Amino acid sequence: MNRPLSVGVAGLGTVGGGVLKMLRDNAAIVTARAGRPVAVTAVSARDRSRDRGFSVAGLRWYDDAVALASDPGVDVVVEAIGGSEGPARHLAEAAIAAGKPLVTANKALLAVHGGYLSRSAEEHGVALGFEAAVAGGIPAIKALREGLSGNRIAAVMGILNGTCNYIMTQMREHGREFAEVLADAQKLGYAETDPSFDIDGIDTAHKLAILAALAFGRPVAFEDVHVEGIRRISAADIAFASELGYRIKLLGIARRTEAGIETRVHPCMVPLAAPIARVDGVFNAVVAEGDFAGRVMLEGRGAGEGPTASAVVADLIDIARNRLTPVWGASGVALSSEPAVPIGSHIGAYYLRLMVVDRPGVIADVTAILRDMGVSLESMLQRGRSLGEAVPVVLVTHETRESAMRAALDRIAALPTVMEAPSMIRIEAG
């Protein structure tokens, strides 16, 4: 049998601990599939005395994560610290510079520094594995980089954050408001104490930047992603969406257009018949459209100890087998330079909800603004009648340019009969 692959793990939280447990519990399976044993021999974490529910006896311990990369007995480094800066970044750079393969579940690190890290990995001839960085146990990275490698990808999209998907599922199923459901999600451990990265769309944007780089063979470009979260989604919007035959999902969408690549994260209304509309709770889904393969959808748990450890170990098995795939699916010199398309150039249909004073002429004022901006209406809903009071009006547009839609909304919001900022949600085919 070949020499065992010696693994150093930095960070012994959910991800790092899960990797240790999986390599121990499934040692025979991993050995058979890797062609040799894969074992953790060294670790790094901040607190040696903490009871983590598993033994670290017999493992070399490093208080300094970067020092782990210099251990001559470590063949490959697993970065499970998290964050785009600090120890995680320093360890990643040190491991690659030492000529050691790096496996990470750190989507923020890759979204922000993936360009530099991929170039460094290519220069040093080492693998950079990150299957666990997007959608947990769903093999989305392998699907795009290997399974669909012969396809010209038209689009990749997904539900990439289980916290947001859980919140909106609960809002829909129980008719509750966002803040109330978020508080419950925090109590249950589905949302962090500070949930901003999740609910403001940043986590999804990190993952989308990675998927877009893989799908279109281009450098990772987090700064080009348009990002909106779910804070402004109301129970009323979710109820109206159901009435219109849609569900609201926070989607990350990357699409090739004639002008270049658009990458955007925001709430979307998707038809009930679309498979992605039925992905509920903490589950994730990734959809890719290839010119030969057609539409492919993968669904599963996007986070947690087991799914994330599964993805990390898959990368370790590839490394044990000496499988080396370019980080973004092609060498650096072969990457595309297609330009980014700003959100103002997006063309699509829109859902608008207005709270307006119920009196004659109000709708005429609104539709006149839309007409002047070249926005065509497909349908309108008005529920209830309360003369002189605020009532909701829902408008669905035909496809139009985002810049025109935003200009129209600015003028509509300025009308004295519009009582609050309009709610706008983009409509996607799903």
C-alpha positions as CSV (number, residue, x, y, z in Angstrom):
1,M,0.0,0.0,0.0
2,N,1.2,3.5,-0.7
3,R,2.5,5.8,2.1
4,P,-0.4,7.4,4.1
5,L,-1.4,10.9,3.3
6,S,-0.6,13.1,6.4
7,V,-3.1,15.9,7.0
8,G,-2.8,19.0,9.1
9,V,-6.0,20.6,10.1
10,A,-6.2,24.3,11.3
11,G,-9.4,25.1,13.1
12,L,-11.3,22.5,15.1
13,G,-14.8,23.9,15.0
14,T,-17.7,22.4,13.0
15,V,-15.7,21.9,9.8
16,G,-12.3,20.8,11.2
17,G,-13.9,18.6,13.8
18,G,-16.1,17.0,11.2
19,V,-13.1,16.2,9.0
20,L,-11.3,14.4,11.9
21,K,-14.4,12.4,12.7
22,M,-15.1,11.4,9.1
23,L,-11.5,10.3,8.5
24,R,-11.6,8.2,11.6
25,D,-15.1,6.8,11.3
26,N,-14.9,6.0,7.6
27,A,-11.2,5.2,7.5
28,A,-11.6,1.9,5.6
29,I,-13.8,3.5,2.9
30,V,-11.5,6.5,2.5
31,T,-8.4,4.2,2.2
32,A,-10.1,2.1,-0.5
33,R,-11.1,5.1,-2.5
34,A,-7.9,7.1,-2.0
35,G,-5.6,4.2,-2.6
36,R,-3.8,4.8,0.7
37,P,-4.7,5.8,4.3
38,V,-5.6,9.5,4.9
39,A,-5.1,10.5,8.5
40,V,-4.9,13.7,10.5
41,T,-1.5,13.9,12.2
42,A,-1.3,17.6,13.2
43,V,-3.8,20.2,14.3
44,S,-4.0,23.9,15.3
45,A,-6.6,25.7,17.3
46,R,-6.8,28.5,19.8
47,D,-7.7,26.5,23.0
48,R,-6.0,23.2,23.8
49,S,-8.1,22.6,26.9
50,R,-11.5,22.8,25.3
51,D,-13.6,19.6,25.2
52,R,-14.6,19.2,21.6
53,G,-16.3,15.8,21.8
54,F,-13.4,14.0,20.1
55,S,-9.8,13.2,21.1
56,V,-6.8,15.0,19.8
57,A,-4.4,12.8,21.7
58,G,-1.3,11.8,19.8
59,L,-1.7,14.7,17.3
60,R,1.0,17.3,17.0
61,W,-0.5,20.6,18.2
62,Y,0.3,24.1,16.9
63,D,-0.9,27.3,18.6
64,D,0.2,29.2,15.5
65,A,-1.7,28.0,12.5
66,V,0.9,29.3,10.1
67,A,3.5,27.1,11.8
68,L,1.4,24.0,10.8
69,A,2.3,24.7,7.2
70,S,6.0,24.2,7.9
71,D,5.6,20.9,9.6
72,P,7.7,18.5,7.5
73,G,5.4,15.6,8.5
74,V,2.3,17.3,7.0
75,D,1.6,16.5,3.3
76,V,-1.6,18.6,2.9
77,V,-3.2,21.4,4.9
78,V,-6.9,21.8,5.6
79,E,-7.8,25.4,6.5
80,A,-11.0,25.4,8.6
81,I,-10.5,28.7,10.4
82,G,-12.7,31.0,8.4
83,G,-12.6,34.6,7.4
84,S,-11.0,36.3,4.4
85,E,-8.1,37.8,6.4
86,G,-5.9,37.1,9.4
87,P,-4.8,33.5,10.2
88,A,-6.8,31.9,7.5
89,R,-5.2,33.9,4.7
90,H,-1.8,33.7,6.2
91,L,-2.0,29.9,6.5
92,A,-3.3,29.5,3.0
93,E,-0.5,31.5,1.5
94,A,2.1,29.7,3.7
95,A,0.9,26.3,2.8
96,I,1.0,26.9,-0.9
97,A,4.4,28.7,-0.7
98,A,5.7,25.5,1.1
99,G,4.6,23.4,-1.8
100,K,1.7,21.8,0.0
101,P,-1.8,21.2,-1.3
102,L,-4.4,23.3,0.4
103,V,-8.0,22.3,1.1
104,T,-10.4,24.9,2.4
105,A,-14.1,25.4,3.1
106,N,-13.6,29.2,3.2
107,K,-15.8,30.9,0.6
108,A,-14.9,34.4,1.8
109,L,-11.1,33.7,1.4
110,L,-11.6,32.4,-2.1
111,A,-14.0,35.1,-3.2
112,V,-11.7,37.9,-2.0
113,H,-8.2,36.3,-2.6
114,G,-9.0,33.5,-5.0
115,G,-7.2,35.1,-7.8
116,Y,-3.9,35.4,-5.9
117,L,-4.2,32.0,-4.3
118,S,-5.0,30.2,-7.6
119,R,-2.0,31.9,-9.3
120,S,0.3,30.9,-6.4
121,A,-1.0,27.3,-6.5
122,E,-0.4,27.1,-10.2
123,E,3.2,28.5,-9.8
124,H,4.0,26.0,-7.1
125,G,2.3,23.1,-8.8
126,V,0.0,22.2,-5.9
127,A,-3.7,21.5,-5.7
128,L,-6.2,24.0,-4.2
129,G,-9.3,22.1,-3.2
130,F,-12.5,24.0,-2.2
131,E,-15.5,21.7,-2.8
132,A,-16.7,22.5,0.7
133,A,-16.7,26.3,0.0
134,V,-20.0,26.2,-1.9
135,A,-23.2,24.4,-1.0
136,G,-21.7,22.1,1.6
137,G,-22.2,18.4,0.7
138,I,-23.5,19.2,-2.8
139,P,-20.7,18.4,-5.3
140,A,-21.2,21.7,-7.2
141,I,-17.6,22.4,-7.8
142,K,-16.9,19.0,-9.3
143,A,-20.0,19.3,-11.4
144,L,-18.9,22.6,-13.0
145,R,-15.2,22.0,-13.2
146,E,-15.2,18.4,-14.2
147,G,-18.6,16.9,-15.0
148,L,-19.7,19.8,-17.3
149,S,-16.2,20.8,-18.4
150,G,-16.9,20.2,-22.1
151,N,-20.0,22.4,-22.1
152,R,-20.3,26.1,-22.8
153,I,-22.2,27.2,-19.7
154,A,-24.9,29.8,-20.3
155,A,-25.9,30.3,-16.6
156,V,-25.4,29.0,-13.1
157,M,-27.7,29.9,-10.3
158,G,-28.7,28.7,-6.9
159,I,-30.1,28.8,-3.4
160,L,-26.8,29.1,-1.7
161,N,-27.7,30.1,1.9
162,G,-29.7,27.8,4.1
163,T,-30.4,30.5,6.7
164,C,-32.2,32.7,4.2
165,N,-34.1,29.8,2.6
166,Y,-35.2,28.6,6.1
167,I,-36.4,32.1,7.0
168,M,-38.5,32.6,3.8
169,T,-39.9,29.1,4.0
170,Q,-41.1,29.8,7.6
171,M,-42.5,33.1,6.5
172,R,-44.5,31.5,3.7
173,E,-45.7,28.5,5.6
174,H,-46.8,30.4,8.7
175,G,-47.5,33.9,7.5
176,R,-45.0,35.4,9.9
177,E,-42.9,38.5,9.4
178,F,-39.1,38.5,8.8
179,A,-37.9,39.8,12.2
180,E,-40.0,37.3,14.1
181,V,-38.7,34.3,12.1
182,L,-35.1,35.6,12.2
183,A,-35.3,35.6,16.0
184,D,-36.5,32.1,16.1
185,A,-33.9,31.0,13.6
186,Q,-31.2,32.4,15.9
187,K,-32.6,30.5,18.9
188,L,-32.6,27.3,16.9
189,G,-29.0,27.9,15.7
190,Y,-29.9,28.3,12.0
191,A,-28.8,31.9,12.1
192,E,-25.8,33.5,13.7
193,T,-26.0,36.1,16.6
194,D,-24.9,38.6,14.0
195,P,-26.8,37.3,10.9
196,S,-25.7,40.1,8.5
197,F,-23.5,38.0,6.2
198,D,-26.4,35.7,5.6
199,I,-29.5,37.9,5.4
200,D,-27.7,40.7,3.6
201,G,-26.6,38.3,0.8
202,I,-22.8,38.5,1.4
203,D,-22.4,34.8,2.0
204,T,-24.4,34.0,-1.2
205,A,-22.3,36.5,-3.1
206,H,-19.1,34.9,-2.0
207,K,-20.3,31.5,-3.2
208,L,-21.7,33.0,-6.5
209,A,-18.3,34.6,-7.3
210,I,-16.7,31.2,-7.0
211,L,-19.4,29.5,-9.2
212,A,-19.2,32.2,-11.8
213,A,-15.4,31.8,-12.1
214,L,-15.8,28.1,-12.6
215,A,-18.8,28.3,-15.0
216,F,-17.2,30.9,-17.3
217,G,-13.5,30.2,-16.9
218,R,-12.7,33.6,-15.7
219,P,-10.9,35.1,-12.7
220,V,-13.0,35.3,-9.5
221,A,-14.5,38.7,-9.2
222,F,-16.5,39.2,-6.0
223,E,-16.4,43.0,-6.4
224,D,-18.5,42.7,-9.6
225,V,-21.4,40.9,-7.8
226,H,-24.5,43.0,-7.2
227,V,-25.8,42.1,-3.8
228,E,-29.2,42.5,-2.1
229,G,-30.5,40.6,1.0
230,I,-33.9,39.7,2.3
231,R,-34.5,42.2,5.1
232,R,-37.2,44.0,3.1
233,I,-39.2,40.9,2.2
234,S,-42.5,41.0,4.0
235,A,-45.2,38.5,4.7
236,A,-47.4,40.5,2.3
237,D,-44.9,40.0,-0.6
238,I,-44.8,36.3,0.1
239,A,-48.6,36.1,0.1
240,F,-49.0,38.0,-3.1
241,A,-46.3,35.9,-4.7
242,S,-48.3,32.8,-3.9
243,E,-51.4,34.3,-5.3
244,L,-49.6,35.1,-8.5
245,G,-48.1,31.6,-8.8
246,Y,-44.6,32.3,-7.5
247,R,-42.3,31.7,-4.6
248,I,-39.7,34.1,-3.3
249,K,-36.1,32.8,-3.0
250,L,-32.8,34.5,-2.4
251,L,-30.9,33.4,-5.5
252,G,-27.3,33.9,-6.7
253,I,-27.4,34.2,-10.5
254,A,-24.5,34.3,-13.0
255,R,-25.4,34.5,-16.6
256,R,-23.6,35.0,-19.9
257,T,-25.1,37.8,-22.0
258,E,-24.1,39.4,-25.3
259,A,-22.5,42.2,-23.3
260,G,-20.6,40.0,-20.9
261,I,-21.2,38.2,-17.6
262,E,-23.8,39.4,-15.1
263,T,-23.5,38.2,-11.5
264,R,-26.2,39.2,-9.0
265,V,-27.7,38.2,-5.6
266,H,-31.1,39.2,-4.7
267,P,-34.6,37.9,-3.8
268,C,-36.4,36.5,-6.8
269,M,-39.9,35.4,-7.6
270,V,-39.7,32.0,-9.4
271,P,-42.7,30.1,-10.8
272,L,-44.2,27.4,-8.6
273,A,-43.5,24.9,-11.4
274,A,-39.8,25.6,-11.3
275,P,-37.9,22.8,-9.5
276,I,-35.8,25.4,-7.5
277,A,-39.1,26.9,-6.1
278,R,-39.7,23.6,-4.2
279,V,-36.3,23.7,-2.4
280,D,-37.3,24.6,1.1
281,G,-35.9,24.9,4.6
282,V,-32.1,24.8,5.1
283,F,-31.5,23.0,1.8
284,N,-29.4,24.5,-1.0
285,A,-29.6,23.9,-4.7
286,V,-27.4,24.7,-7.7
287,V,-28.6,24.8,-11.3
288,A,-26.3,24.9,-14.3
289,E,-27.2,25.2,-18.0
290,G,-24.8,23.7,-20.5
291,D,-25.1,23.8,-24.3
292,F,-24.9,20.0,-24.5
293,A,-25.9,18.7,-21.1
294,G,-28.9,21.0,-20.8
295,R,-30.1,22.0,-17.4
296,V,-28.6,20.2,-14.4
297,M,-29.8,20.7,-10.8
298,L,-28.2,19.5,-7.6
299,E,-29.9,19.7,-4.3
300,G,-28.8,18.9,-0.7
301,R,-27.7,20.3,2.7
302,G,-25.6,23.3,2.2
303,A,-23.9,23.5,5.6
304,G,-23.3,21.6,8.8
305,E,-20.6,19.3,10.1
306,G,-21.4,16.2,8.0
307,P,-22.0,17.7,4.6
308,T,-19.0,20.1,4.8
309,A,-16.7,17.4,6.1
310,S,-17.8,15.1,3.2
311,A,-16.8,17.8,0.7
312,V,-13.4,18.3,2.4
313,V,-12.6,14.6,2.4
314,A,-13.6,14.3,-1.2
315,D,-10.8,16.9,-2.0
316,L,-8.4,15.0,0.2
317,I,-9.1,11.8,-1.7
318,D,-8.4,13.6,-5.0
319,I,-5.1,14.8,-3.6
320,A,-4.2,11.3,-2.3
321,R,-4.8,10.0,-5.9
322,N,-2.6,12.8,-7.3
323,R,-5.4,14.3,-9.3
324,L,-4.5,17.9,-10.0
325,T,-7.2,20.1,-11.7
326,P,-6.6,23.8,-12.5
327,V,-8.3,25.9,-9.8
328,W,-10.8,27.6,-12.1
329,G,-10.9,24.7,-14.6
330,A,-8.3,26.1,-16.9
331,S,-4.8,27.5,-16.5
332,G,-4.4,31.1,-15.7
333,V,-3.4,32.2,-19.2
334,A,-6.5,30.5,-20.6
335,L,-9.0,32.3,-18.4
336,S,-11.6,34.5,-20.1
337,S,-11.6,38.3,-19.9
338,E,-15.3,38.7,-20.6
339,P,-16.5,42.0,-19.0
340,A,-18.8,42.3,-16.1
341,V,-22.3,43.6,-16.8
342,P,-23.7,46.1,-14.3
343,I,-27.1,45.5,-12.7
344,G,-28.6,48.6,-14.5
345,S,-28.3,46.7,-17.8
346,H,-30.2,43.7,-16.6
347,I,-33.4,43.0,-18.6
348,G,-36.3,41.1,-16.9
349,A,-39.8,41.3,-15.5
350,Y,-40.6,42.8,-12.1
351,Y,-43.0,42.6,-9.2
352,L,-43.9,45.9,-7.6
353,R,-45.9,46.4,-4.4
354,L,-47.1,49.9,-3.6
355,M,-48.9,51.2,-0.5
356,V,-51.0,54.1,-1.9
357,V,-53.8,56.3,-0.7
358,D,-57.1,54.9,-2.0
359,R,-58.6,57.7,-4.1
360,P,-59.3,58.3,-7.8
361,G,-56.4,59.0,-10.1
362,V,-53.7,57.4,-8.1
363,I,-53.2,54.4,-10.4
364,A,-53.3,56.7,-13.4
365,D,-50.4,58.6,-11.9
366,V,-48.4,55.5,-11.4
367,T,-49.1,54.0,-14.8
368,A,-48.3,57.3,-16.5
369,I,-44.8,57.2,-14.9
370,L,-44.3,53.6,-16.0
371,R,-45.4,54.5,-19.6
372,D,-43.0,57.5,-19.7
373,M,-40.1,55.2,-18.7
374,G,-41.1,52.6,-21.3
375,V,-42.2,50.0,-18.7
376,S,-45.1,47.8,-19.9
377,L,-47.6,46.2,-17.4
378,E,-48.6,42.6,-17.6
379,S,-51.1,42.6,-14.6
380,M,-52.3,44.4,-11.6
381,L,-53.9,43.4,-8.3
382,Q,-55.6,45.6,-5.7
383,R,-57.1,44.1,-2.6
384,G,-59.6,45.9,-0.3
385,R,-61.1,49.3,-0.5
386,S,-60.6,52.0,2.1
387,L,-61.2,55.5,0.8
388,G,-58.5,57.9,2.0
389,E,-56.5,55.1,3.6
390,A,-53.4,53.2,2.4
391,V,-54.1,50.1,0.4
392,P,-51.6,47.7,-1.4
393,V,-51.4,47.6,-5.1
394,V,-49.4,45.0,-6.9
395,L,-48.0,45.4,-10.4
396,V,-46.3,42.9,-12.6
397,T,-44.3,44.2,-15.6
398,H,-43.2,42.7,-18.8
399,E,-39.5,42.5,-19.4
400,T,-37.8,45.9,-19.2
401,R,-34.3,47.3,-18.5
402,E,-33.4,47.7,-14.8
403,S,-32.2,51.2,-15.2
404,A,-35.7,52.2,-16.6
405,M,-37.4,50.3,-13.7
406,R,-35.3,52.1,-11.1
407,A,-35.9,55.5,-12.6
408,A,-39.6,54.8,-12.6
409,L,-39.5,53.7,-9.0
410,D,-37.7,56.9,-7.9
411,R,-40.5,59.0,-9.5
412,I,-43.3,56.7,-8.1
413,A,-41.8,56.9,-4.6
414,A,-41.9,60.7,-4.8
415,L,-45.7,60.8,-5.4
416,P,-47.6,62.2,-2.4
417,T,-50.1,59.4,-2.6
418,V,-47.4,56.7,-2.2
419,M,-47.1,56.1,1.6
420,E,-43.9,54.0,1.8
421,A,-40.9,52.9,-0.3
422,P,-42.1,50.6,-3.1
423,S,-41.2,47.0,-2.9
424,M,-39.5,45.6,-6.0
425,I,-38.7,41.9,-6.6
426,R,-37.2,40.6,-9.9
427,I,-38.9,37.7,-11.6
428,E,-36.8,34.8,-12.8
429,A,-37.9,31.7,-14.8
430,G,-36.1,29.5,-12.3
